[in-house]
Amino acid sequence: MAEELLWNVQTNARNIFNKLKEYGYFPQKLCKSAVVATISGKQPGKTILLRADMDALPIQEAAPVPFASKNGSMHACGHDMHTAMLLGAAKLLRQYQQDLVGTVKLVFQPDEEGFTGAKAMLKAGVLENPHVDAGIAFHIVSGIPSGTVMCGSGTCMAGCTLFQIHIKGTGCHGAMPETGVDPINIAAHIYLSLQEIIAREIAPTQPAALTIGRFSAGEAPNIIPEDVILEGTIRAMDCKISKYIFDRIEEISIQTASLFRGQACVKEIASAPPLQNDSEMVKELASYMKECYEPYKIVLFTQGGMGSEDFASYTYERPCCYMLIGAGTPEENPLFGKPMHNDHVVFNEEILSLGSALYASNAINWLRNHSQ
């Protein structure tokens, strides 16, 4: 499945690369499967980055749409729409290039879902050549009325830590459990114990979540296996809380395994910090959008949810604004409104032109307003 996802990203990158060339850009590859291009106006100025993610998820698509994926990789989080919106913005920026005061950097980034994409891009120098002064990203959201634009201020998305617990026991025949060390029993005790971290060790006023999403053990009903793998996610609005939870997971896992004569090892798979939107930039972009779009559809908020986004890594390097666009509700169309990452999720494609226009207009207006 990992190979399928990699193939899809590389295919997307080729298609994006060729489409940008068709529009008159000179795109470049970054981090093997990322695509970057710039466009400048006649007047010099600052540089703003526009980012779209483009990776899929390992889900067999069941959505009743003619373009449903057949290879076990599904754009169940709307990243294909983000890519399409940014390509549309690239086309608009070419048409309105005379209005640019400075430079727009278009970034098509892989592996947002694995929380390694943004960090790899930053390490590869995406914020330089030319030097980037600010950044914008959009993400569509299922279940929100189509075209509603939500702008969070300050810390508006949780940080995420993906982790793995490897529990080692001693395999044996299921009829003689006393001759081995049962790692499934150890894993069950660890799983239940971890639930107490949020319930009894984190203040109710501190948003935090701990979820085990993978519990993998054994291959036969009458064999106690050697190993068990648990994988999960930590979500929190505060990096200190995330670290505390991770440290407690490690402590509980190792000591519980030892108590039952086994061993446990805990490691971080990947992580993204809490997303911090620049409050002044949020207000500024909201004012631009209210001038060219229906003002009542621009919604500002301060209390975000527990979803995570690796664009957060950009927000610690430059002033950034990450915004959400509603992609439809069941009241609009019975096909809309399924949860994100669901195999039946369908998004309203009519919002694509809006996303392109907002990408382009925000970039043009921000550059003009910061030209001095």
C-alpha positions as CSV (number, residue, x, y, z in Angstrom):
1,M,0.0,0.0,0.0
2,A,2.9,2.4,0.7
3,E,4.1,1.8,-2.8
4,E,0.7,2.6,-4.2
5,L,0.6,5.8,-2.3
6,L,4.1,6.8,-3.4
7,W,3.2,6.0,-7.0
8,N,0.1,8.2,-6.8
9,V,2.0,11.1,-5.3
10,Q,4.7,10.8,-8.0
11,T,2.0,10.6,-10.7
12,N,0.3,13.7,-9.2
13,A,3.6,15.5,-9.2
14,R,4.2,14.7,-12.9
15,N,0.7,16.0,-13.8
16,I,1.1,19.1,-11.7
17,F,4.6,19.8,-13.2
18,N,3.2,19.5,-16.8
19,K,0.2,21.6,-16.1
20,L,2.3,24.4,-14.6
21,K,4.6,24.3,-17.7
22,E,1.4,24.5,-19.8
23,Y,0.5,27.7,-17.9
24,G,3.9,29.2,-18.6
25,Y,5.7,28.4,-15.3
26,F,9.1,26.9,-14.9
27,P,8.4,24.4,-12.1
28,Q,11.0,22.6,-10.1
29,K,11.0,19.4,-8.1
30,L,11.8,19.4,-4.4
31,C,12.0,16.4,-2.0
32,K,11.6,14.0,-4.9
33,S,7.9,14.4,-5.3
34,A,7.1,18.0,-4.3
35,V,6.6,20.6,-7.0
36,V,7.5,24.3,-6.5
37,A,7.0,27.3,-8.9
38,T,7.2,31.1,-8.6
39,I,5.6,34.0,-10.3
40,S,6.6,37.6,-10.0
41,G,5.2,41.0,-11.0
42,K,7.0,43.8,-12.6
43,Q,7.4,45.6,-9.3
44,P,9.6,44.1,-6.7
45,G,8.3,43.2,-3.2
46,K,7.9,40.5,-0.7
47,T,7.1,36.8,-1.3
48,I,4.1,34.9,-0.1
49,L,3.9,31.1,-0.2
50,L,0.7,29.3,-1.2
51,R,0.6,25.6,-0.2
52,A,-1.5,22.7,-1.3
53,D,-1.1,19.1,-0.1
54,M,-1.5,16.3,-2.6
55,D,-1.2,12.9,-0.9
56,A,-4.0,10.3,-0.7
57,L,-5.0,7.8,2.0
58,P,-4.8,3.9,2.0
59,I,-8.6,3.5,1.6
60,Q,-10.5,1.6,-1.0
61,E,-12.9,4.2,-2.3
62,A,-16.6,3.4,-2.2
63,A,-18.0,6.8,-3.1
64,P,-20.6,6.8,-5.9
65,V,-18.6,9.1,-8.2
66,P,-17.4,8.4,-11.8
67,F,-13.8,9.1,-10.9
68,A,-13.7,6.8,-7.8
69,S,-10.2,5.3,-7.3
70,K,-9.8,1.6,-8.0
71,N,-6.3,1.0,-6.6
72,G,-6.9,1.3,-2.9
73,S,-5.7,4.9,-2.6
74,M,-8.4,7.5,-2.0
75,H,-8.4,11.3,-1.7
76,A,-10.7,11.0,1.3
77,C,-9.3,14.2,2.8
78,G,-9.7,16.5,-0.2
79,H,-6.1,16.9,-1.1
80,D,-6.8,16.4,-4.8
81,M,-9.2,19.4,-4.5
82,H,-6.5,21.5,-2.8
83,T,-4.1,20.7,-5.7
84,A,-6.8,21.6,-8.2
85,M,-7.5,24.9,-6.4
86,L,-3.9,25.9,-6.3
87,L,-3.5,25.0,-10.0
88,G,-6.5,27.2,-10.7
89,A,-4.8,30.0,-8.7
90,A,-1.7,29.5,-10.7
91,K,-3.7,30.1,-13.9
92,L,-5.4,33.2,-12.4
93,L,-2.1,34.6,-11.2
94,R,-0.8,34.4,-14.8
95,Q,-3.8,36.4,-16.0
96,Y,-3.3,39.0,-13.3
97,Q,0.5,39.0,-13.2
98,Q,0.5,42.8,-13.8
99,D,-1.2,43.3,-10.4
100,L,1.5,41.4,-8.5
101,V,3.8,43.5,-6.3
102,G,6.4,40.9,-5.5
103,T,6.4,37.2,-5.8
104,V,4.1,34.2,-5.2
105,K,5.6,30.9,-4.5
106,L,3.3,27.9,-5.3
107,V,4.1,24.8,-3.3
108,F,2.5,21.4,-3.9
109,Q,3.5,19.2,-1.0
110,P,3.4,15.4,-0.4
111,D,2.8,13.5,2.8
112,E,0.8,15.8,4.9
113,E,-1.1,12.7,6.2
114,G,2.1,11.2,7.5
115,F,3.3,14.5,9.1
116,T,6.7,14.3,7.4
117,G,6.0,16.4,4.3
118,A,6.2,20.0,5.7
119,K,9.3,19.2,7.8
120,A,11.0,17.7,4.8
121,M,10.1,20.8,2.7
122,L,11.4,23.2,5.3
123,K,14.6,21.2,5.7
124,A,15.0,21.3,1.9
125,G,14.8,25.1,1.9
126,V,11.3,25.8,0.6
127,L,11.3,29.1,2.5
128,E,14.3,30.5,0.6
129,N,15.2,31.2,-3.0
130,P,13.3,33.5,-2.9
131,H,12.9,34.2,0.8
132,V,9.3,33.7,1.9
133,D,7.7,36.3,4.1
134,A,4.3,34.7,4.8
135,G,2.3,31.7,4.0
136,I,-1.3,30.7,3.2
137,A,-3.0,27.3,3.0
138,F,-6.6,26.1,2.5
139,H,-8.3,22.9,3.5
140,I,-11.8,21.8,2.6
141,V,-14.1,20.4,5.2
142,S,-17.0,17.9,4.8
143,G,-20.2,18.7,6.7
144,I,-19.8,22.5,6.6
145,P,-22.1,24.5,4.2
146,S,-20.5,24.9,0.8
147,G,-18.4,28.1,0.5
148,T,-18.2,28.9,4.2
149,V,-14.7,30.1,4.9
150,M,-13.5,29.5,8.5
151,C,-10.4,31.4,9.7
152,G,-9.0,30.4,13.1
153,S,-6.9,32.9,15.1
154,G,-4.0,31.9,17.3
155,T,-3.6,28.2,18.2
156,C,-6.5,26.8,16.3
157,M,-5.5,23.2,15.6
158,A,-4.0,20.5,17.8
159,G,-0.5,19.1,17.6
160,C,-0.2,15.4,16.8
161,T,2.2,12.7,17.7
162,L,2.0,9.4,16.0
163,F,3.5,6.6,18.1
164,Q,4.2,2.9,18.2
165,I,4.4,0.5,21.1
166,H,6.2,-2.8,20.3
167,I,5.5,-5.4,22.9
168,K,7.6,-8.6,23.0
169,G,6.7,-11.8,24.8
170,T,7.6,-15.5,24.3
171,G,5.5,-17.4,21.8
172,C,4.1,-20.8,22.7
173,H,1.2,-23.2,22.1
174,G,-2.2,-21.8,23.1
175,A,-2.9,-25.0,25.1
176,M,0.1,-24.4,27.3
177,P,0.2,-20.6,28.0
178,E,2.4,-21.2,31.1
179,T,5.3,-22.0,28.9
180,G,5.4,-18.6,27.2
181,V,4.8,-14.9,27.9
182,D,1.6,-13.6,26.3
183,P,2.2,-10.2,24.7
184,I,-1.5,-9.9,23.9
185,N,-2.3,-10.0,27.6
186,I,0.4,-7.3,28.2
187,A,-1.0,-5.2,25.3
188,A,-4.5,-5.4,26.7
189,H,-3.3,-4.2,30.1
190,I,-1.3,-1.4,28.5
191,Y,-4.3,-0.4,26.3
192,L,-6.6,-0.1,29.3
193,S,-4.1,1.7,31.4
194,L,-3.4,4.4,28.8
195,Q,-7.1,5.4,29.0
196,E,-6.4,6.8,32.5
197,I,-3.9,9.3,31.3
198,I,-6.5,11.6,29.8
199,A,-9.2,10.7,32.4
200,R,-7.0,11.2,35.5
201,E,-3.8,13.0,34.7
202,I,-4.8,15.8,32.3
203,A,-6.9,18.7,33.6
204,P,-10.4,18.8,32.0
205,T,-9.6,22.4,30.9
206,Q,-6.7,21.2,28.8
207,P,-7.9,19.8,25.3
208,A,-6.2,16.5,24.7
209,A,-6.9,13.1,23.1
210,L,-5.2,9.7,23.1
211,T,-6.3,7.1,20.6
212,I,-5.0,3.7,19.7
213,G,-5.9,3.0,16.1
214,R,-3.9,-0.2,15.4
215,F,-3.7,-3.3,17.5
216,S,-1.9,-6.0,15.6
217,A,-1.1,-9.5,17.0
218,G,-0.9,-13.1,16.0
219,E,-1.8,-15.2,12.9
220,A,-3.5,-18.3,14.3
221,P,-6.1,-18.9,17.0
222,N,-4.1,-21.5,18.9
223,I,-0.7,-19.8,19.0
224,I,0.5,-17.2,21.5
225,P,2.6,-14.8,19.3
226,E,6.0,-13.3,20.0
227,D,5.0,-9.7,19.3
228,V,2.2,-7.2,19.4
229,I,2.2,-3.8,17.8
230,L,0.0,-0.9,19.0
231,E,0.0,2.4,17.2
232,G,-1.9,5.5,18.1
233,T,-2.1,9.3,18.1
234,I,-1.7,12.0,20.7
235,R,-3.6,15.3,20.1
236,A,-3.1,18.4,22.3
237,M,-3.1,22.2,22.0
238,D,0.1,22.4,24.1
239,C,3.4,20.8,23.2
240,K,4.2,20.3,26.9
241,I,1.0,18.3,27.3
242,S,1.9,16.2,24.3
243,K,5.3,15.4,25.7
244,Y,3.9,14.6,29.1
245,I,1.4,12.1,27.5
246,F,4.1,10.5,25.4
247,D,6.4,10.1,28.4
248,R,3.6,8.5,30.4
249,I,2.8,6.1,27.5
250,E,6.5,5.0,27.5
251,E,6.6,4.7,31.3
252,I,3.3,2.7,31.6
253,S,4.2,0.5,28.6
254,I,7.6,-0.5,29.8
255,Q,6.6,-1.1,33.5
256,T,3.4,-3.0,32.6
257,A,5.4,-5.2,30.2
258,S,8.0,-5.9,32.9
259,L,5.2,-6.7,35.4
260,F,4.0,-9.5,33.2
261,R,7.5,-10.8,32.2
262,G,7.7,-9.1,28.8
263,Q,9.3,-6.1,27.2
264,A,8.0,-3.0,25.6
265,C,9.6,-0.3,23.4
266,V,7.8,3.0,22.5
267,K,8.9,5.2,19.6
268,E,7.6,8.3,17.8
269,I,6.6,7.7,14.2
270,A,6.0,11.3,13.2
271,S,4.6,14.5,14.7
272,A,3.3,18.0,13.9
273,P,3.1,20.8,16.5
274,P,-0.1,22.8,17.2
275,L,-1.0,25.1,14.3
276,Q,-0.6,28.8,15.2
277,N,-2.2,31.2,12.8
278,D,-0.9,34.8,12.9
279,S,-3.9,36.7,14.4
280,E,-3.1,39.9,12.5
281,M,-2.8,38.1,9.2
282,V,-6.1,36.3,9.8
283,K,-7.9,39.7,10.3
284,E,-6.1,41.1,7.3
285,L,-7.1,38.3,4.9
286,A,-10.6,38.2,6.3
287,S,-11.0,41.8,5.4
288,Y,-9.8,41.2,1.8
289,M,-12.2,38.2,1.4
290,K,-15.2,40.2,2.8
291,E,-14.6,42.8,0.1
292,C,-14.8,40.4,-2.8
293,Y,-17.0,37.6,-1.3
294,E,-20.2,37.3,0.7
295,P,-19.2,38.7,4.2
296,Y,-21.5,36.5,6.2
297,K,-19.7,33.4,4.8
298,I,-16.4,34.5,6.4
299,V,-16.3,33.1,9.9
300,L,-13.6,33.9,12.4
301,F,-13.0,31.7,15.4
302,T,-10.6,31.3,18.3
303,Q,-11.4,27.8,19.7
304,G,-10.2,25.2,17.2
305,G,-10.8,21.4,17.1
306,M,-8.5,18.5,17.7
307,G,-7.7,17.8,14.1
308,S,-4.0,18.3,13.1
309,E,-2.2,19.6,10.0
310,D,1.5,19.5,9.2
311,F,1.3,23.0,7.7
312,A,1.7,23.9,11.4
313,S,5.4,23.5,10.9
314,Y,5.4,26.5,8.5
315,T,3.6,28.6,11.1
316,Y,6.6,28.5,13.5
317,E,8.9,29.9,10.8
318,R,6.8,32.7,9.1
319,P,3.5,34.5,9.7
320,C,0.8,32.2,8.3
321,C,-2.9,31.8,7.8
322,Y,-4.5,28.4,7.4
323,M,-8.2,28.4,6.5
324,L,-11.0,26.0,6.0
325,I,-13.6,25.9,3.2
326,G,-16.9,24.2,3.6
327,A,-17.4,21.4,1.1
328,G,-21.1,20.6,1.6
329,T,-23.8,19.2,3.9
330,P,-26.4,16.4,3.5
331,E,-29.1,19.1,3.3
332,E,-27.4,20.4,0.1
333,N,-26.9,16.9,-1.4
334,P,-27.4,13.5,0.3
335,L,-24.0,12.5,-0.9
336,F,-22.3,15.3,1.0
337,G,-21.4,15.5,4.7
338,K,-19.8,12.1,5.3
339,P,-16.8,12.2,7.7
340,M,-13.4,13.1,6.4
341,H,-11.3,9.9,5.8
342,N,-14.5,7.9,5.2
343,D,-14.6,5.6,2.1
344,H,-17.9,7.2,1.0
345,V,-17.0,10.9,1.5
346,V,-18.0,13.2,-1.5
347,F,-17.1,16.8,-1.7
348,N,-18.9,19.6,-3.5
349,E,-16.7,20.4,-6.5
350,E,-18.4,23.7,-7.1
351,I,-16.2,25.2,-4.4
352,L,-13.0,24.6,-6.5
353,S,-13.3,28.0,-8.3
354,L,-13.8,29.8,-5.0
355,G,-10.7,28.2,-3.5
356,S,-8.7,29.2,-6.6
357,A,-10.0,32.8,-6.4
358,L,-9.3,33.1,-2.7
359,Y,-5.7,31.7,-3.1
360,A,-5.0,34.2,-5.9
361,S,-6.8,37.3,-4.5
362,N,-5.4,36.9,-1.0
363,A,-1.8,36.6,-2.4
364,I,-2.3,39.7,-4.6
365,N,-3.8,41.8,-1.9
366,W,-1.3,40.8,0.8
367,L,1.7,41.6,-1.5
368,R,0.2,44.9,-2.4
369,N,-0.5,45.8,1.3
370,H,3.0,44.8,2.3
371,S,4.9,46.4,-0.6
372,Q,6.6,49.1,1.5
